[in-house]
Amino acid sequence: SSALAADQNIAATATSKPPLNILFFGNSLTGVNNVPSIVEQIAVAAGKVEPVVFAQILGGKQLRDHATHGGTNTIITQSLPAGERWDFAVLQEQSYTPSEVGDPMLFRTYALVLFDLVRAHSPSATCVLFENWSRNEGGWPYPPYFKIADMQADIRANTALARDDIDESVGYMRTRIAPIGSAWENNGWNGLHKADRVHATPRGSLLAGLVIFRRIYRDDTSDISAADATALLSSLGLTVDDWIELTQVADRTDELPAPLIHLWVTGNFVPGGDISIWATGAEGTTAKFWYGFGLLPNPIFTWKGYWYLQPPITGPADMGPLPSNNVGSYETTLPPAPAGPYTVYLQLLSGDRLTGFFPLHVD
């Protein structure tokens, strides 16, 4: 029949599409239960062309370790046949580095550095940031720092800021967030942490894989039949009920919103030059910033934490509350000496939380 012929044509078109090439960088949060393989198997269960998946797993390491690892350029440039390129790079930071007890600025820096390495080989690749789940309460860093929801809020905010960093550098809509930790939170942390309070149970890893699949393929997961995922569920020791529950959670966890505060600088970027520091955000948002000057050869790789600015340090300068046009500005002058090159560090706060960072290179 003509309907059958049409269905066959659709099927032929689907299977003739080239597979997506997906590259993962992460540590044991990605490696335990083999999240890249889970994503691959979900794609097959969904009727997609089986993707080509590679992963570099460095146990306990940060994105900085991936960016400086001797094998990184090899996996980027030699894992695919000549002429093929990566479609997606999934970047997973060490578990608590994006939180207040870690080093969120280090995370944000090396997410961009690592993605730039991928882009050097695959200019059209899309970055997918793996939003970590919070460590469970009862172990380090609890107590006395904060509760599980506080750590997740930190991770969520800094992952959104890392997305903005990359989009500002390489072009908007080049970065997506797989909101895994937010999905875990939406599920009430129900059977997702292992007893070590850090790693994922099979349920947790399946939820991570479902969220990553959804962000890459822009496709819901709850309409994938559990019968088509039988082999995957069996390998994880999970049930149809697990599948139904977790696919529904994945589908109702949306992309993370942009941070309230956005920061940029205009002006004459020479010693003694006048610059304007701009912030945009919701009306009434209080915005403050600190700034300082660095003279190290490659200063973007040298600071750690929130307040590691080179003297002299100025701030906090108060720009807020932001007016009804949602834009605030502050005028200042770069130091006349020493001569460049150097870097101006701008750190923007909303309330007490760091929400923006701008390294401005001055020649």
Disulfide bonds with the S-S distance in Angstrom:
none
